[in-house]
Amino acid sequence: MSDYKVIGDWGTSRLRLFRVEQGRIVARREGPGIGAVAGRAEAAFTDTIAPWIAEQAPAAITLCGMAGARDGWVEAPYADCPADAAAWRAAAKRFDWRGVPVAIMAGLACEGTDGIADVMRGEETQIFGACALDPALATGRHLVVLPGTHNKWSRVEDSRVTAFRTVPTGEMFALLRGSTLGPKDAVGDTAQEAAGFAEGLARAGVGKLSQSLFAARAMRLRAGRSADWALGYLSGLLIGCEVAEARAMLGTDADVVLIGDARLSARYAQAFDRQGVASRMLDGDACALAGLGFSGDMAA
């Protein structure tokens, strides 16, 4: 019988596999994201895991994220909110692959009070993992924010995800950066970028996103601002406006928890602080692994 299991997070941009033996991660492998392998996901997964399979097949494989998307490997269902970890795990898509049991975790779906439908895949693993790692999240009302390309704002009550809303701020920033508003000659001046970010956050307090965007260009032409300042300004303006809008929609009476990349989460923490709201950060990788059932040594 095999002495190891494989758990993995397969997102749009990359595949990450973790080999777990006796409660420890002993090896890792990376492969292409679903966005690069649409229609041939199984072949990409096979190539990525091949060195481990050549030694011995795993006892089980568990994947989350875009592996279960319609253009992923095998489509997994969505668990409807409100959902707790048990309901989410029960909705997983399970099948046999070369004699190995595979579970592709479900996504989550909800419908807002405004009738707008929403979905997530992958972030729910981090949310339920955070609930497993942090006892404070097990009870009470929390606003869990997962910054990224498509940010997820999730309301968690007594370990259940009751509602969420997706805000594509990361994608909007990428589009603006490539537009006439986005400077192409930034040199990576972190001080200038930080100054622009702070000014963007301040401008976001006015609450007029569309009227404030063009300043990224005009302030360069008329006030001597740098390209790095302009990038920071756009980021601060978008994030600040997002925080104000989403808080108004999901409520302001909850503990705020940020899960994800440390640098991006720190930007959101700065935006919350600017609006007088305390927040705390949890490591995204640790939360994802905990959501996949791992609670051991992450050293490898």
N, C-alpha and C positions, 0 to 999 in steps of 0.2 A: 504493500500500500504506500502511496506517495506520502512524503513527510512535509510537504509544503503546499501553501495556498497562494493564489495570486489575487490581489485586489488592484483596482485601477480607476483612474479618472480620465475619461476620454472627452476632451473638449473640442471646440471648433479649431483651435490652433495647434494642439499637441495631444499626444497620448502618453500617459505616465503609468507604468506598471510597477508594482511593488511585490517582491517575493517574500512571503512571511513564513518563517520556520520557528517553531517553538516560541511563539509570541514575540519574535523579533523580525524587523525588516533586515534581511541579509543582502539584498541586491535590488537594483532598480534598472529599468530600461525605459527609453523614450522612443516614440515613433511619431508619425505625422498625425495632425489633427483631422477630424472628420471633414472639415472644409476642403482638405486637399485630396481626399480619397473617396469622395462620393461615388457610390456604385461598386467600389472594390474594397470596402471596409474589412471584410473577412480576410482578404489576402494581405492587407496591411497589418492586421492584428497578427496573422500567422507569421509574417516576416519579423515582427517585433519580438514575439515570444519564442521564436525558433530555437535560440541557444538553450533555453531552459527545457523546452520540449525534447530536444535532442538528448538531454541527460535522463529526464523522466517527466512524465506528464504530471501536472499538479492534481491535488485532490479536489480542488474546486476553483472557480474563477468568479469574481464579483466585480462588475463594472458599473460606474455611474456616469452621468453626463450625456453627451451627444451620441454615445454608442446606441442609445435607445430612441434617437430621433427618427423621423420618417426617412431621411436620407442617410441614416447611420448603418449599423450592422444589422440588428434585429429590432424592429419597432417595439418599444415598451409603452404601456398605457400611462395615463396621468391619474394620480390619486386626487380626488376632489377635496378642496378645503371646506370646512376645517379638517385637518388631518394631523394625527400624531405619528410617532415613529413606527408604531405597530401597523397602522393602516397603510403607511407608505411601503413598508417592507412587504406586506402581504400582496401589494399590487405589482411586485417585480415580475418581469418576464423571465421565465425559467425554461431552459432547454438543454439538450445534450450536444456537446461539440467534441467529436473524436473520442467519445467515451468519458469526457469530463463534464460534470454538471456546471452550467453557467447561469448566473443570475445577472440580469441587467436591470438596475434599479429604475423605478418609475420616476416620472416627473411629478410636478404638482400643477393643478389648475384651479383657478377661482374666477369668480365674476364679481366685480365691484358693485357697490350700491348704485352706480351710474349706468350699470348694464354692460360695461366694457369687460370683455373676457381677457384673461392673462394666463401665461404659462411660464414655467421654469424647468430647466433640466440641469442638474448638477449642484446648483446652489442649495437645494433642499437637503442634500447630503451634508453640506457644511452646517446648515442650521441644526439638523438633528444631531450632528456630531458635537456642535457647541453645547447643546442641551445635555449631552452625555458627559462632556468635559467640565462644565461649569454648573454646579448645583444651584447657583443663584438663578439660572435660567429655567429651572424645573417648575417654578411657581411664579405667579404674578404676571404682569403685563410688560412686554418688552417690544421695542422697535429694533429689529435686526436689519442692518443695512449692509449689503454686499456690493461694494464698488467694483466696477469693471467696464467692459464695453457697453453692456446692457445692465445697468444697476438694478438690483432687486431691493425693494423696500418691503419688509415683511413684518406683519404684526404677529407676535407669538404670545399666546396666553396659556399658562399652565402646560407648557411643553407641546402645545398644538399650534400649527400655523393656521391662523384663522382668515388671513387675507394678505395680499401683497399687490404691488404695482411695479411694473418694469419702466424704468426711465433710461432711454438710450443716450445718456450724456457723453459717454466715451466715444460713441460713434459720431455724435454731433461735433465733438471737438475735432475728431479726425477729419471730418468733412470741412469744417471751418478752417482748419490748418492748411488744407489744400486749396482754399478759395482765395479770392483777392484780399480777404481780411487777414489771412495767415501769412506771416513773413517767411520767406524762403532762405533768409540769410542769418538765422540765429546761430550763435557760436557756442552756446552752452554756458553762458554767464549765469551761474546759479543765483548770485545776489540780485541781478536785474530781474531774473525770472521770479524770484520770491517777492520782490517789490511789486511787480505787475500782478502777481497772484493776490497779494494783500489788497491792492487797489481794486481789483476785480471783485473781491469779496465785499469790500465797502460799497461799491457801486450796486452790487446785487441787493443790498438792503433797500435800495430805492424801489425794487420790484418791477423794473421796466427792462426786461431782457432785450427785446427787439430794438428799443431805442438806444440801448447802451452798446450794442455789438460794434457799430462802426467806429467807435472810439479806438479800437485796436489799430485801425489804420490812421485815423485822423490825428491821434496823439503822436504818432511817429512823424507825420508830415509837419505838424504845427507846434508841437511841444517838445520835440527832441527825444522822444522815448525810443528805446532800442528795440531790436527784433525780439530779443529774449524777454524784455518787458511785455511786449505785445502777446507773446505766447502765454506767459503767466497770467496776464490780464484776462484773456479768453477763458483759460481754465478756471480762474477764480470766479469770474462772472457766471459761467455755466454751473459750476458746483454750488455757488452761493444761492443762485435762483432755484436750483433743484432742491436743495435742502429746505428752503422756505416753502416751496410749493408742496413737496411731499409731506412735510410735517403737518401742514394745514389739512391735507387729505386724510392721513392715517392717524392723526391725533398727536398731542404733545405731552400726554400724561404718562408716558412710558419710559422705562430705562432704555438708553440707547447703546447698542452694541454694534461695533464695526467688525466685519470679518473679511479678510482678504489680504492682498499685497500690502506690506507695511507702509511703503511710501505713499501709495494712493490713499490708504486708510487714514494716514496722518493728515492729508489734505482735507478730508472730510471732517476729521476731528477739529481742525482749525476753523472750518466753516461753521460747525456746530458751536464751537466756543465763541465765535464772532456773534452768533445769535443768542448767546447766553445759555447754551445747553451743554451739559457735561456728557461725555461719551467715553467708552472704553473699547480697546481693540483686542481681538483674538486672532491668532495665526490661522490663515486660511488652509494651509496644508494639514496642520494638526487636526482641524475641524473636519476636513474631508476624510481623512483616514479614520477618525473616530466614527464618522457616519457610516463608513464601510465596515465597521465592526472591529477595527484595530485599536488596541489599548496598551500596546507594549512599547518596546524600545525602537525609536526612530533613528538610531545612530547611523545606519548604513546609508 
